[in-house]
Amino acid sequence: MTILENVSLRDRTTFSVGGQARFLVEVHDETELKDAVAYAKEKGLAYLPLGGGSNVLVSDDGYDGLIIVIHMKGIERVDDPDGRHARLFVSAGEDWDSFVAYAVKESLWGVENLSGIPGTVGASPVQNIGAYGSEVKDTIESVRAYDCENECIVELSNAECEFGYRTSIWKRERVHPLIVTRVTYRLSRRATPKLSYKDLALYFEREGVLNPSLEHIRSAVLEIRAGKFPDLSAVGTAGSFWKNPTVSQIVYRELVLRYPGLPSFPAHDGAVKLPLAWILDRVCNLRGHTHGRAALYENQPLVLIAFPGCTSFEIESLVSHVSSLVHHTTGIVIEREVVNIG
Ligand SMILES: Cc1cc2nc3c(=O)[nH]c(=O)nc-3n(C[C@H](O)[C@H](O)[C@H](O)COP(=O)(O)OP(=O)(O)OC[C@H]3O[C@@H](n4cnc5c(N)ncnc54)[C@H](O)[C@@H]3O)c2cc1C
């Protein structure tokens, strides 16, 4: 285990902004992970796990602690005796989209709509990644993690992960005492397509395909996503910066009177989820809005982009402008999806 000092985090995140980590270590198995956490505790350092760095914003001042980069690899498949499902035991450092490609190649259903999401398997339960009508919680059977406080390995059932819309136990516990080392997915060996999401439904309607194959769904999702997200080699981004807000039925009825055509989706307990991109675009007129070297992406205003040389200060200024404008105009308080480091 090699502890590196003063490592640029800009190069390890898709936003490509921010300062250095005072210390950084790459861990390849649970023993190295335990040693890394023990090192941080012994030195009195703050510590934080990092996967692919695709959902974080690093401050210009960097991180005054130990960043633990999760590099554990391996996928193991065990078929259920019922012949209908397979369990996949996937190490936390595996690339998420490579895992999806693997599942599709193995003719296993359940994660194909989540094709193309950057990052690692270990981070997939953290914000319960979701896209195109699917959420990863529906395929996760359990999560193996290192409990840094009690210094032991634990296995959390799906219910114990407390999944919700872009949230889980990892989001609720601010101190990150549980570091994911492996995720067990239960995928279906029988076709279970989920095609009701508008963009996907329209895609297959246009193609005139009623029963698309697993490969076809994956390639459709990748094609649709390519039009929604910028080229990561040209600009930095962490994808959608904010969550879609959830409001009560009463608030929704008031809003739709003011903004006719405001779309809505059913959320938990009778609440209503609103597409923030629509509000940013049609209500606040913010599509493409630029602040210094930070901007809202033309093709999808929920996606915040950073041009080369951008600082976290410029991003935070844009974020506070957008948040205040949305609040001032609609009364809605918007919540970030992206995690701050430092
Ligand atoms: C272009 C683009 C498109 C995106 N599209 C989507 C999308 O469609 N849907 C969606 O849900 N997300 C999307 N995202 C966000 C992001 O890809 C996901 O949140 C992803 O799961 C982050 O994985 P990561 O390994 O990069 O996590 P990181 O960014 O490295 O970490 C994110 C958080 O998870 C914690 N963490 C990381 N690894 C572990 C671990 N092993 N144990 C415990 N905590 C850990 C970190 O401490 C941090 O708090 C997108 C991002 C980009 C850049």
The ligand as an ORCA input file, in Angstrom:
! r2SCAN-3c Opt
* xyz 0 1
  C     -21.827     12.370    -17.924
  C     -22.440     11.835    -16.650
  C     -23.677     11.222    -16.694
  C     -24.251     10.699    -15.539
  N     -25.482     10.103    -15.620
  C     -26.067      9.594    -14.508
  C     -27.341      8.949    -14.583
  O     -27.936      8.818    -15.644
  N     -27.879      8.470    -13.430
  C     -27.241      8.559    -12.225
  O     -27.795      8.091    -11.213
  N     -26.024      9.162    -12.130
  C     -25.428      9.664    -13.223
  N     -24.205     10.286    -13.135
  C     -23.540     10.403    -11.821
  C     -22.492      9.306    -11.541
  O     -22.087      8.683    -12.718
  C     -23.006      8.234    -10.574
  O     -23.428      8.840     -9.376
  C     -21.960      7.174    -10.256
  O     -22.539      6.124     -9.526
  C     -20.749      7.723     -9.487
  O     -19.779      6.700     -9.442
  P     -18.276      7.013     -9.104
  O     -17.566      5.728     -8.931
  O     -17.708      7.941    -10.106
  O     -18.445      7.724     -7.687
  P     -17.576      8.949     -7.122
  O     -17.906     10.180     -7.882
  O     -16.169      8.566     -7.024
  O     -18.183      9.071     -5.654
  C     -19.505      9.529     -5.462
  C     -19.871      9.381     -3.977
  O     -19.857      7.998     -3.637
  C     -18.907      7.736     -2.590
  N     -18.302      6.453     -2.904
  C     -17.609      6.108     -4.023
  N     -17.217      4.824     -3.954
  C     -17.671      4.343     -2.779
  C     -17.583      3.083     -2.105
  N     -16.947      2.046     -2.654
  N     -18.175      2.961     -0.871
  C     -18.828      3.996     -0.299
  N     -18.935      5.212     -0.874
  C     -18.368      5.380     -2.094
  C     -17.917      8.894     -2.642
  O     -17.317      9.111     -1.377
  C     -18.847     10.042     -3.049
  O     -19.550     10.501     -1.915
  C     -23.589     10.801    -14.290
  C     -22.325     11.429    -14.247
  C     -21.747     11.930    -15.412
  C     -20.391     12.552    -15.358
*
